Amino acid sequence: MIDNLRTIIRNLQLKLKIQEHQIGIIFDIQNIPKDGIQSEKVVNFYTYIKEQLFPKGSLSKIGLKLPNLVEENSIYYDGNTLGKIGPLFDFVIYKNYCLDFEKVASPNTWKL
């Protein structure tokens, strides 16, 4: 996956004649794991991706798009999960149909 992403980034830079810091990535999570979204796993994922794809000090952004929040999956967002993982990414995008936005939002969380 990392090698494919590096190739895509390099091709975008050449084709669009842009610098690396002008590129961002959004990871679109389609399914929530059975054990829920755990902030420590998200931290490890973000750190790994940032270190592998972008040079130290890069201004490139990494975002996270979560599955829609509905009653059936709200159990997986235990505690203040969004409040914990929101600050870890440069931005978080999700559609919320069941949780109080004020309880789960962080400054870099976008509600669609």
MOPAC internal coordinates of N, CA, C and O (Angstrom, degrees):
PM7 1SCF
backbone

  N    0.0000 0     0.00 0     0.00 0    0    0    0
  C    1.4410 1     0.00 0     0.00 0    1    0    0
  C    1.5282 1   110.88 1     0.00 0    2    1    0
  O    1.2310 1   120.58 1   134.54 1    3    2    1
  N    1.3239 1   116.49 1   -45.46 1    3    2    1
  C    1.4626 1   120.49 1  -177.90 1    5    3    2
  C    1.5259 1   110.57 1   -61.68 1    6    5    3
  O    1.2310 1   120.44 1   135.46 1    7    6    5
  N    1.3324 1   116.77 1   -44.54 1    7    6    5
  C    1.4687 1   119.84 1   179.74 1    9    7    6
  C    1.5254 1   111.23 1   -62.20 1   10    9    7
  O    1.2310 1   120.46 1   139.39 1   11   10    9
  N    1.3230 1   116.73 1   -40.61 1   11   10    9
  C    1.4705 1   120.25 1   177.81 1   13   11   10
  C    1.5232 1   110.84 1   -63.53 1   14   13   11
  O    1.2310 1   120.13 1   137.55 1   15   14   13
  N    1.3140 1   117.36 1   -42.45 1   15   14   13
  C    1.4664 1   120.82 1   178.73 1   17   15   14
  C    1.5283 1   111.26 1   -64.96 1   18   17   15
  O    1.2310 1   120.51 1   139.74 1   19   18   17
  N    1.3228 1   116.63 1   -40.26 1   19   18   17
  C    1.4725 1   119.73 1   177.09 1   21   19   18
  C    1.5270 1   110.92 1   -60.59 1   22   21   19
  O    1.2310 1   120.85 1   137.38 1   23   22   21
  N    1.3306 1   115.97 1   -42.62 1   23   22   21
  C    1.4642 1   120.68 1   179.05 1   25   23   22
  C    1.5234 1   110.60 1   -63.14 1   26   25   23
  O    1.2310 1   120.42 1   135.86 1   27   26   25
  N    1.3146 1   116.80 1   -44.14 1   27   26   25
  C    1.4680 1   120.96 1   178.74 1   29   27   26
  C    1.5224 1   110.60 1   -61.41 1   30   29   27
  O    1.2310 1   120.34 1   135.21 1   31   30   29
  N    1.3180 1   116.95 1   -44.79 1   31   30   29
  C    1.4700 1   121.20 1   179.76 1   33   31   30
  C    1.5237 1   110.44 1   -61.81 1   34   33   31
  O    1.2310 1   120.54 1   133.55 1   35   34   33
  N    1.3249 1   116.58 1   -46.45 1   35   34   33
  C    1.4666 1   121.08 1  -179.97 1   37   35   34
  C    1.5343 1   110.65 1   -61.77 1   38   37   35
  O    1.2310 1   120.38 1   136.58 1   39   38   37
  N    1.3348 1   116.89 1   -43.42 1   39   38   37
  C    1.4691 1   120.79 1   178.95 1   41   39   38
  C    1.5222 1   111.62 1   -64.16 1   42   41   39
  O    1.2310 1   120.27 1   139.91 1   43   42   41
  N    1.3179 1   117.08 1   -40.09 1   43   42   41
  C    1.4693 1   120.39 1   177.22 1   45   43   42
  C    1.5224 1   111.19 1   -62.78 1   46   45   43
  O    1.2310 1   120.91 1   137.42 1   47   46   45
  N    1.3217 1   115.87 1   -42.58 1   47   46   45
  C    1.4620 1   120.05 1   179.31 1   49   47   46
  C    1.5269 1   110.92 1   -60.11 1   50   49   47
  O    1.2310 1   120.66 1   134.62 1   51   50   49
  N    1.3215 1   116.35 1   -45.38 1   51   50   49
  C    1.4639 1   120.31 1  -178.58 1   53   51   50
  C    1.5271 1   111.87 1   -69.65 1   54   53   51
  O    1.2310 1   120.63 1   134.26 1   55   54   53
  N    1.3090 1   116.39 1   -45.74 1   55   54   53
  C    1.4618 1   120.66 1  -176.02 1   57   55   54
  C    1.5253 1   111.85 1   -68.30 1   58   57   55
  O    1.2310 1   120.38 1   135.46 1   59   58   57
  N    1.3260 1   116.87 1   -44.54 1   59   58   57
  C    1.4643 1   120.92 1  -175.90 1   61   59   58
  C    1.5239 1   113.22 1   -93.95 1   62   61   59
  O    1.2310 1   120.94 1   174.92 1   63   62   61
  N    1.3363 1   115.81 1    -5.08 1   63   62   61
  C    1.4668 1   121.76 1  -178.56 1   65   63   62
  C    1.5332 1   111.19 1    53.53 1   66   65   63
  O    1.2310 1   122.06 1  -126.57 1   67   66   65
  N    1.3198 1   113.67 1    53.43 1   67   66   65
  C    1.4638 1   120.02 1   178.54 1   69   67   66
  C    1.5218 1   109.03 1  -120.87 1   70   69   67
  O    1.2310 1   121.37 1   -17.90 1   71   70   69
  N    1.3098 1   114.98 1   162.10 1   71   70   69
  C    1.4545 1   120.44 1   178.95 1   73   71   70
  C    1.5251 1   109.52 1   -89.76 1   74   73   71
  O    1.2310 1   121.53 1   -19.30 1   75   74   73
  N    1.3210 1   114.68 1   160.70 1   75   74   73
  C    1.4606 1   120.34 1  -176.04 1   77   75   74
  C    1.5270 1   112.90 1   -58.21 1   78   77   75
  O    1.2310 1   120.27 1   142.07 1   79   78   77
  N    1.3296 1   117.09 1   -37.93 1   79   78   77
  C    1.4673 1   119.01 1  -176.67 1   81   79   78
  C    1.5273 1   112.59 1   -69.81 1   82   81   79
  O    1.2310 1   120.04 1   171.44 1   83   82   81
  N    1.3281 1   117.52 1    -8.56 1   83   82   81
  C    1.4598 1   121.28 1   178.05 1   85   83   82
  C    1.5297 1   112.15 1   -90.09 1   86   85   83
  O    1.2310 1   120.47 1  -177.98 1   87   86   85
  N    1.3105 1   116.71 1     2.02 1   87   86   85
  C    1.4610 1   121.98 1  -178.03 1   89   87   86
  C    1.5232 1   109.35 1  -105.65 1   90   89   87
  O    1.2310 1   120.91 1   -41.29 1   91   90   89
  N    1.3110 1   115.87 1   138.71 1   91   90   89
  C    1.4575 1   121.85 1   174.96 1   93   91   90
  C    1.5187 1   109.59 1  -131.30 1   94   93   91
  O    1.2310 1   120.95 1   -16.62 1   95   94   93
  N    1.3070 1   115.78 1   163.38 1   95   94   93
  C    1.4635 1   121.56 1  -179.03 1   97   95   94
  C    1.5221 1   108.35 1  -129.58 1   98   97   95
  O    1.2310 1   120.82 1   -42.30 1   99   98   97
  N    1.3282 1   116.04 1   137.70 1   99   98   97
  C    1.4625 1   121.08 1   172.33 1  101   99   98
  C    1.5277 1   107.14 1  -117.29 1  102  101   99
  O    1.2310 1   120.59 1   -57.02 1  103  102  101
  N    1.3194 1   116.48 1   122.98 1  103  102  101
  C    1.4565 1   121.51 1   175.66 1  105  103  102
  C    1.5183 1   107.84 1   -93.92 1  106  105  103
  O    1.2310 1   120.95 1   -58.29 1  107  106  105
  N    1.3187 1   115.79 1   121.71 1  107  106  105
  C    1.4588 1   122.94 1  -176.76 1  109  107  106
  C    1.5246 1   108.33 1  -101.13 1  110  109  107
  O    1.2310 1   120.41 1   -73.56 1  111  110  109
  N    1.3225 1   116.83 1   106.44 1  111  110  109
  C    1.4613 1   121.61 1   179.20 1  113  111  110
  C    1.5220 1   108.10 1   -84.23 1  114  113  111
  O    1.2310 1   120.24 1   -61.63 1  115  114  113
  N    1.3156 1   117.15 1   118.37 1  115  114  113
  C    1.4628 1   121.27 1  -178.17 1  117  115  114
  C    1.5263 1   112.85 1   -87.51 1  118  117  115
  O    1.2310 1   120.50 1   144.77 1  119  118  117
  N    1.3060 1   116.64 1   -35.23 1  119  118  117
  C    1.4659 1   120.60 1  -177.60 1  121  119  118
  C    1.5167 1   110.08 1  -130.14 1  122  121  119
  O    1.2310 1   121.28 1   -39.49 1  123  122  121
  N    1.3090 1   115.15 1   140.51 1  123  122  121
  C    1.4612 1   120.16 1   177.90 1  125  123  122
  C    1.5253 1   107.74 1   -85.11 1  126  125  123
  O    1.2310 1   119.80 1   -48.06 1  127  126  125
  N    1.3352 1   117.99 1   131.94 1  127  126  125
  C    1.4664 1   119.76 1   177.75 1  129  127  126
  C    1.5280 1   111.05 1   -59.54 1  130  129  127
  O    1.2310 1   120.52 1   -25.44 1  131  130  129
  N    1.3394 1   116.61 1   154.56 1  131  130  129
  C    1.4678 1   120.98 1  -178.43 1  133  131  130
  C    1.5193 1   112.38 1   -58.61 1  134  133  131
  O    1.2310 1   120.52 1   148.05 1  135  134  133
  N    1.3261 1   116.61 1   -31.95 1  135  134  133
  C    1.4667 1   119.30 1  -179.13 1  137  135  134
  C    1.5240 1   112.26 1   -88.79 1  138  137  135
  O    1.2310 1   120.63 1  -168.10 1  139  138  137
  N    1.3246 1   116.40 1    11.90 1  139  138  137
  C    1.4597 1   119.87 1   176.86 1  141  139  138
  C    1.5172 1   112.53 1    84.95 1  142  141  139
  O    1.2310 1   121.21 1     3.36 1  143  142  141
  N    1.2973 1   115.29 1  -176.64 1  143  142  141
  C    1.4581 1   121.98 1   178.01 1  145  143  142
  C    1.5178 1   107.13 1   -97.06 1  146  145  143
  O    1.2310 1   120.59 1   -70.74 1  147  146  145
  N    1.3109 1   116.48 1   109.26 1  147  146  145
  C    1.4592 1   121.23 1  -176.57 1  149  147  146
  C    1.5195 1   109.38 1  -101.48 1  150  149  147
  O    1.2310 1   121.40 1   -53.69 1  151  150  149
  N    1.3303 1   114.92 1   126.31 1  151  150  149
  C    1.4619 1   119.38 1  -173.33 1  153  151  150
  C    1.5265 1   113.08 1   -59.87 1  154  153  151
  O    1.2310 1   119.48 1   145.30 1  155  154  153
  N    1.3353 1   118.60 1   -34.70 1  155  154  153
  C    1.4712 1   119.05 1  -178.95 1  157  155  154
  C    1.5289 1   111.42 1   -66.94 1  158  157  155
  O    1.2310 1   119.98 1   145.07 1  159  158  157
  N    1.3319 1   117.64 1   -34.93 1  159  158  157
  C    1.4666 1   120.27 1   176.71 1  161  159  158
  C    1.5255 1   110.50 1   -68.72 1  162  161  159
  O    1.2310 1   120.77 1   142.99 1  163  162  161
  N    1.3152 1   116.14 1   -37.01 1  163  162  161
  C    1.4626 1   120.74 1   179.02 1  165  163  162
  C    1.5235 1   110.14 1   -66.07 1  166  165  163
  O    1.2310 1   120.29 1   138.69 1  167  166  165
  N    1.3278 1   117.05 1   -41.31 1  167  166  165
  C    1.4724 1   121.73 1   177.82 1  169  167  166
  C    1.5240 1   109.62 1   -59.70 1  170  169  167
  O    1.2310 1   120.23 1   132.72 1  171  170  169
  N    1.3135 1   117.16 1   -47.28 1  171  170  169
  C    1.4637 1   121.13 1  -179.68 1  173  171  170
  C    1.5275 1   111.37 1   -61.61 1  174  173  171
  O    1.2310 1   120.32 1   138.04 1  175  174  173
  N    1.3198 1   117.00 1   -41.96 1  175  174  173
  C    1.4634 1   122.08 1   179.57 1  177  175  174
  C    1.5248 1   110.38 1   -63.70 1  178  177  175
  O    1.2310 1   120.56 1   130.04 1  179  178  177
  N    1.3230 1   116.53 1   -49.96 1  179  178  177
  C    1.4694 1   121.23 1  -178.93 1  181  179  178
  C    1.5271 1   110.45 1   -58.99 1  182  181  179
  O    1.2310 1   120.46 1   131.73 1  183  182  181
  N    1.3193 1   116.73 1   -48.27 1  183  182  181
  C    1.4638 1   121.76 1  -178.40 1  185  183  182
  C    1.5281 1   110.69 1   -60.48 1  186  185  183
  O    1.2310 1   120.63 1   134.93 1  187  186  185
  N    1.3163 1   116.40 1   -45.07 1  187  186  185
  C    1.4637 1   121.01 1  -179.45 1  189  187  186
  C    1.5294 1   110.90 1   -61.31 1  190  189  187
  O    1.2310 1   120.46 1   130.90 1  191  190  189
  N    1.3210 1   116.73 1   -49.10 1  191  190  189
  C    1.4662 1   120.91 1  -178.83 1  193  191  190
  C    1.5247 1   110.65 1   -62.19 1  194  193  191
  O    1.2310 1   120.56 1   133.88 1  195  194  193
  N    1.3221 1   116.53 1   -46.12 1  195  194  193
  C    1.4722 1   120.87 1  -178.13 1  197  195  194
  C    1.5338 1   110.43 1   -60.52 1  198  197  195
  O    1.2310 1   120.53 1   135.10 1  199  198  197
  N    1.3316 1   116.58 1   -44.90 1  199  198  197
  C    1.4662 1   120.48 1  -178.48 1  201  199  198
  C    1.5271 1   112.28 1   -69.18 1  202  201  199
  O    1.2310 1   120.20 1   143.94 1  203  202  201
  N    1.3284 1   117.22 1   -36.06 1  203  202  201
  C    1.4594 1   120.77 1  -175.98 1  205  203  202
  C    1.5261 1   113.46 1   -78.70 1  206  205  203
  O    1.2310 1   120.43 1   146.27 1  207  206  205
  N    1.3280 1   116.78 1   -33.73 1  207  206  205
  C    1.4633 1   119.44 1  -173.18 1  209  207  206
  C    1.5139 1   114.79 1   -97.31 1  210  209  207
  O    1.2310 1   120.29 1   148.20 1  211  210  209
  N    1.3014 1   117.05 1   -31.80 1  211  210  209
  C    1.4557 1   119.70 1  -171.94 1  213  211  210
  C    1.5275 1   110.70 1  -123.57 1  214  213  211
  O    1.2310 1   120.17 1   -38.27 1  215  214  213
  N    1.3258 1   117.29 1   141.73 1  215  214  213
  C    1.4631 1   119.89 1   179.30 1  217  215  214
  C    1.5254 1   110.94 1   -65.99 1  218  217  215
  O    1.2310 1   121.48 1   -23.82 1  219  218  217
  N    1.3130 1   114.77 1   156.18 1  219  218  217
  C    1.4632 1   120.37 1   179.46 1  221  219  218
  C    1.5303 1   109.71 1   -55.88 1  222  221  219
  O    1.2310 1   121.03 1   -45.39 1  223  222  221
  N    1.3142 1   115.64 1   134.61 1  223  222  221
  C    1.4535 1   120.52 1   179.92 1  225  223  222
  C    1.5175 1   113.82 1    83.64 1  226  225  223
  O    1.2310 1   120.29 1  -175.44 1  227  226  225
  N    1.3314 1   117.04 1     4.56 1  227  226  225
  C    1.4645 1   120.65 1  -179.22 1  229  227  226
  C    1.5247 1   110.71 1   -65.48 1  230  229  227
  O    1.2310 1   120.87 1   -34.08 1  231  230  229
  N    1.3157 1   115.94 1   145.92 1  231  230  229
  C    1.4605 1   121.48 1   178.22 1  233  231  230
  C    1.5255 1   111.80 1   -92.53 1  234  233  231
  O    1.2310 1   119.93 1  -175.12 1  235  234  233
  N    1.3173 1   117.73 1     4.88 1  235  234  233
  C    1.4607 1   121.12 1   179.53 1  237  235  234
  C    1.5228 1   110.02 1   -61.22 1  238  237  235
  O    1.2310 1   121.04 1   -34.16 1  239  238  237
  N    1.3283 1   115.62 1   145.84 1  239  238  237
  C    1.4578 1   121.69 1  -176.12 1  241  239  238
  C    1.5203 1   110.84 1  -105.30 1  242  241  239
  O    1.2310 1   121.25 1   -34.46 1  243  242  241
  N    1.3206 1   115.21 1   145.54 1  243  242  241
  C    1.4541 1   121.62 1   175.03 1  245  243  242
  C    1.5214 1   107.58 1  -124.42 1  246  245  243
  O    1.2310 1   121.15 1   -55.70 1  247  246  245
  N    1.3312 1   115.41 1   124.30 1  247  246  245
  C    1.4544 1   121.03 1  -179.29 1  249  247  246
  C    1.5180 1   111.51 1  -116.90 1  250  249  247
  O    1.2310 1   121.38 1   -13.59 1  251  250  249
  N    1.3120 1   114.97 1   166.41 1  251  250  249
  C    1.4555 1   122.20 1  -178.87 1  253  251  250
  C    1.5180 1   108.43 1  -132.15 1  254  253  251
  O    1.2310 1   120.40 1   -52.40 1  255  254  253
  N    1.3345 1   116.84 1   127.60 1  255  254  253
  C    1.4673 1   121.04 1   174.36 1  257  255  254
  C    1.5187 1   107.11 1  -110.64 1  258  257  255
  O    1.2310 1   121.09 1   -61.34 1  259  258  257
  N    1.3207 1   115.52 1   118.66 1  259  258  257
  C    1.4568 1   121.48 1  -177.05 1  261  259  258
  C    1.5242 1   110.96 1   -93.02 1  262  261  259
  O    1.2310 1   120.68 1   -21.18 1  263  262  261
  N    1.3387 1   116.30 1   158.82 1  263  262  261
  C    1.4663 1   119.03 1   173.97 1  265  263  262
  C    1.5289 1   110.04 1   -62.45 1  266  265  263
  O    1.2310 1   120.78 1   -21.58 1  267  266  265
  N    1.3299 1   116.12 1   158.42 1  267  266  265
  C    1.4610 1   120.11 1   176.54 1  269  267  266
  C    1.5229 1   110.38 1   -57.08 1  270  269  267
  O    1.2310 1   120.76 1   -41.79 1  271  270  269
  N    1.3113 1   116.15 1   138.21 1  271  270  269
  C    1.4572 1   120.41 1   176.76 1  273  271  270
  C    1.5204 1   108.50 1   -89.59 1  274  273  271
  O    1.2310 1   120.88 1   -65.39 1  275  274  273
  N    1.3224 1   115.92 1   114.61 1  275  274  273
  C    1.4585 1   122.47 1   177.07 1  277  275  274
  C    1.5239 1   107.54 1  -129.83 1  278  277  275
  O    1.2310 1   120.42 1   -11.18 1  279  278  277
  N    1.3200 1   116.80 1   168.82 1  279  278  277
  C    1.4683 1   120.45 1  -177.69 1  281  279  278
  C    1.5259 1   111.96 1   -51.98 1  282  281  279
  O    1.2310 1   120.17 1   138.34 1  283  282  281
  N    1.3258 1   117.28 1   -41.66 1  283  282  281
  C    1.4643 1   121.12 1  -174.96 1  285  283  282
  C    1.5252 1   113.04 1   -63.68 1  286  285  283
  O    1.2310 1   119.56 1   148.38 1  287  286  285
  N    1.3195 1   118.44 1   -31.62 1  287  286  285
  C    1.4677 1   119.11 1  -178.05 1  289  287  286
  C    1.5211 1   113.33 1  -109.35 1  290  289  287
  O    1.2310 1   119.66 1  -179.11 1  291  290  289
  N    1.3175 1   118.26 1     0.89 1  291  290  289
  C    1.4641 1   119.77 1  -177.40 1  293  291  290
  C    1.5226 1   112.13 1   -64.33 1  294  293  291
  O    1.2310 1   120.19 1   157.77 1  295  294  293
  N    1.3210 1   117.23 1   -22.23 1  295  294  293
  C    1.4648 1   120.94 1   178.25 1  297  295  294
  C    1.5320 1   110.77 1   -62.28 1  298  297  295
  O    1.2310 1   120.21 1   152.17 1  299  298  297
  N    1.3318 1   117.20 1   -27.83 1  299  298  297
  C    1.4620 1   120.79 1  -179.05 1  301  299  298
  C    1.5222 1   113.16 1   -77.21 1  302  301  299
  O    1.2310 1   120.79 1   166.19 1  303  302  301
  N    1.3020 1   116.10 1   -13.81 1  303  302  301
  C    1.4577 1   120.65 1   177.12 1  305  303  302
  C    1.5199 1   108.49 1   -97.29 1  306  305  303
  O    1.2310 1   120.96 1  -119.75 1  307  306  305
  N    1.3160 1   115.77 1    60.25 1  307  306  305
  C    1.4577 1   120.25 1  -175.03 1  309  307  306
  C    1.5178 1   111.62 1   -67.64 1  310  309  307
  O    1.2310 1   121.69 1   -31.61 1  311  310  309
  N    1.3250 1   114.37 1   148.39 1  311  310  309
  C    1.4618 1   120.04 1   179.17 1  313  311  310
  C    1.5070 1   110.42 1    59.10 1  314  313  311
  O    1.2310 1   120.86 1    44.42 1  315  314  313
  N    1.2956 1   115.96 1  -135.58 1  315  314  313
  C    1.4586 1   121.34 1  -178.97 1  317  315  314
  C    1.5287 1   109.09 1  -110.24 1  318  317  315
  O    1.2310 1   120.58 1  -127.13 1  319  318  317
  N    1.3271 1   116.50 1    52.87 1  319  318  317
  C    1.4644 1   121.55 1  -175.47 1  321  319  318
  C    1.5170 1   112.44 1   -54.28 1  322  321  319
  O    1.2310 1   120.20 1   131.29 1  323  322  321
  N    1.3246 1   117.23 1   -48.71 1  323  322  321
  C    1.4625 1   119.25 1  -178.77 1  325  323  322
  C    1.5153 1   111.29 1   -64.74 1  326  325  323
  O    1.2310 1   120.62 1   143.65 1  327  326  325
  N    1.3182 1   116.43 1   -36.35 1  327  326  325
  C    1.4599 1   120.07 1   176.91 1  329  327  326
  C    1.5175 1   112.15 1   -64.20 1  330  329  327
  O    1.2310 1   120.66 1   151.09 1  331  330  329
  N    1.3379 1   116.35 1   -28.91 1  331  330  329
  C    1.4650 1   121.08 1   179.87 1  333  331  330
  C    1.5258 1   112.13 1   -82.23 1  334  333  331
  O    1.2310 1   120.45 1   136.54 1  335  334  333
  N    1.3406 1   116.74 1   -43.46 1  335  334  333
  C    1.4654 1   118.22 1  -175.75 1  337  335  334
  C    1.5177 1   112.72 1   -86.66 1  338  337  335
  O    1.2310 1   119.71 1   157.64 1  339  338  337
  N    1.3138 1   118.17 1   -22.36 1  339  338  337
  C    1.4653 1   121.36 1   179.73 1  341  339  338
  C    1.5156 1   113.26 1   -52.65 1  342  341  339
  O    1.2310 1   119.75 1   128.89 1  343  342  341
  N    1.3349 1   118.09 1   -51.11 1  343  342  341
  C    1.4672 1   119.83 1  -178.81 1  345  343  342
  C    1.5320 1   114.30 1   -68.04 1  346  345  343
  O    1.2310 1   119.80 1   164.39 1  347  346  345
  N    1.3217 1   117.98 1   -15.61 1  347  346  345
  C    1.4644 1   120.77 1  -178.46 1  349  347  346
  C    1.5213 1   111.88 1   -73.80 1  350  349  347
  O    1.2310 1   120.50 1   150.38 1  351  350  349
  N    1.3237 1   116.65 1   -29.62 1  351  350  349
  C    1.4572 1   121.73 1  -179.60 1  353  351  350
  C    1.5144 1   109.43 1  -102.60 1  354  353  351
  O    1.2310 1   120.99 1   -16.75 1  355  354  353
  N    1.3041 1   115.71 1   163.25 1  355  354  353
  C    1.4551 1   119.99 1   177.74 1  357  355  354
  C    1.5238 1   110.56 1   -70.57 1  358  357  355
  O    1.2310 1   120.35 1   151.57 1  359  358  357
  N    1.3264 1   116.94 1   -28.43 1  359  358  357
  C    1.4631 1   121.83 1   171.97 1  361  359  358
  C    1.5255 1   109.11 1  -161.80 1  362  361  359
  O    1.2310 1   121.17 1   -24.94 1  363  362  361
  N    1.3348 1   115.37 1   155.06 1  363  362  361
  C    1.4617 1   122.65 1   178.38 1  365  363  362
  C    1.5243 1   107.38 1  -130.52 1  366  365  363
  O    1.2310 1   120.75 1   -46.37 1  367  366  365
  N    1.3232 1   116.17 1   133.63 1  367  366  365
  C    1.4613 1   121.63 1  -179.81 1  369  367  366
  C    1.5265 1   108.31 1  -119.88 1  370  369  367
  O    1.2310 1   120.39 1   -44.84 1  371  370  369
  N    1.3198 1   116.87 1   135.16 1  371  370  369
  C    1.4584 1   120.57 1   175.58 1  373  371  370
  C    1.5199 1   110.32 1  -160.47 1  374  373  371
  O    1.2310 1   121.12 1   -20.02 1  375  374  373
  N    1.3324 1   115.46 1   159.98 1  375  374  373
  C    1.4607 1   121.79 1   172.06 1  377  375  374
  C    1.5181 1   106.85 1  -106.50 1  378  377  375
  O    1.2310 1   120.91 1   -51.49 1  379  378  377
  N    1.3063 1   115.86 1   128.51 1  379  378  377
  C    1.4551 1   121.62 1  -174.77 1  381  379  378
  C    1.5264 1   109.23 1  -114.37 1  382  381  379
  O    1.2310 1   121.14 1   -63.76 1  383  382  381
  N    1.3203 1   115.42 1   116.24 1  383  382  381
  C    1.4579 1   119.72 1   179.82 1  385  383  382
  C    1.5270 1   112.87 1  -110.65 1  386  385  383
  O    1.2310 1   119.81 1   177.00 1  387  386  385
  N    1.3408 1   117.97 1    -3.00 1  387  386  385
  C    1.4579 1   117.11 1  -173.03 1  389  387  386
  C    1.5246 1   115.40 1  -142.68 1  390  389  387
  O    1.2310 1   118.70 1   160.32 1  391  390  389
  N    1.3182 1   120.09 1   -19.68 1  391  390  389
  C    1.4605 1   120.56 1  -176.27 1  393  391  390
  C    1.5212 1   110.90 1  -102.47 1  394  393  391
  O    1.2310 1   120.86 1   -28.58 1  395  394  393
  N    1.3072 1   115.96 1   151.42 1  395  394  393
  C    1.4596 1   121.63 1   178.27 1  397  395  394
  C    1.5270 1   108.57 1   -68.11 1  398  397  395
  O    1.2310 1   120.26 1   -61.59 1  399  398  397
  N    1.3149 1   117.11 1   118.41 1  399  398  397
  C    1.4629 1   121.39 1  -175.30 1  401  399  398
  C    1.5206 1   112.11 1   -57.42 1  402  401  399
  O    1.2310 1   119.94 1   140.46 1  403  402  401
  N    1.3174 1   117.71 1   -39.54 1  403  402  401
  C    1.4660 1   120.64 1  -177.93 1  405  403  402
  C    1.5243 1   111.50 1   -62.03 1  406  405  403
  O    1.2310 1   119.91 1   150.86 1  407  406  405
  N    1.3214 1   117.77 1   -29.14 1  407  406  405
  C    1.4657 1   121.13 1  -178.67 1  409  407  406
  C    1.5253 1   112.54 1   -78.81 1  410  409  407
  O    1.2310 1   120.29 1   152.77 1  411  410  409
  N    1.3193 1   117.04 1   -27.23 1  411  410  409
  C    1.4629 1   119.43 1  -174.14 1  413  411  410
  C    1.5170 1   114.00 1  -108.59 1  414  413  411
  O    1.2310 1   119.85 1   169.43 1  415  414  413
  N    1.3065 1   117.89 1   -10.57 1  415  414  413
  C    1.4628 1   120.77 1  -173.48 1  417  415  414
  C    1.5159 1   112.41 1   -79.06 1  418  417  415
  O    1.2310 1   121.56 1   -27.04 1  419  418  417
  N    1.2995 1   114.63 1   152.96 1  419  418  417
  C    1.4556 1   122.15 1   169.25 1  421  419  418
  C    1.5270 1   105.30 1  -133.68 1  422  421  419
  O    1.2310 1   119.31 1   -12.33 1  423  422  421
  N    1.3208 1   118.92 1   167.67 1  423  422  421
  C    1.4687 1   120.45 1  -175.66 1  425  423  422
  C    1.5247 1   114.71 1   -56.03 1  426  425  423
  O    1.2310 1   120.06 1   151.25 1  427  426  425
  N    1.3215 1   117.50 1   -28.75 1  427  426  425
  C    1.4618 1   119.31 1  -177.28 1  429  427  426
  C    1.5281 1   112.21 1  -104.35 1  430  429  427
  O    1.2310 1   119.98 1  -159.81 1  431  430  429
  N    1.3359 1   117.65 1    20.19 1  431  430  429
  C    1.4532 1   122.10 1   178.77 1  433  431  430
  C    1.5139 1   109.13 1   -99.15 1  434  433  431
  O    1.2310 1   120.63 1   -53.52 1  435  434  433
  N    1.3102 1   116.40 1   126.48 1  435  434  433
  C    1.4651 1   120.71 1   179.43 1  437  435  434
  C    1.5060 1   108.97 1  -104.74 1  438  437  435
  O    1.2310 1   120.53 1   -50.78 1  439  438  437
  N    1.3089 1   116.59 1   129.22 1  439  438  437
  C    1.4605 1   120.97 1   176.24 1  441  439  438
  C    1.5189 1   108.05 1  -100.50 1  442  441  439
  O    1.2310 1   120.31 1   -52.69 1  443  442  441
  N    1.3229 1   117.02 1   127.31 1  443  442  441
  C    1.4668 1   121.43 1   178.75 1  445  443  442
  C    1.5102 1   109.89 1   -93.68 1  446  445  443
  O    1.2310 1   120.10 1   180.00 1  447  446  445

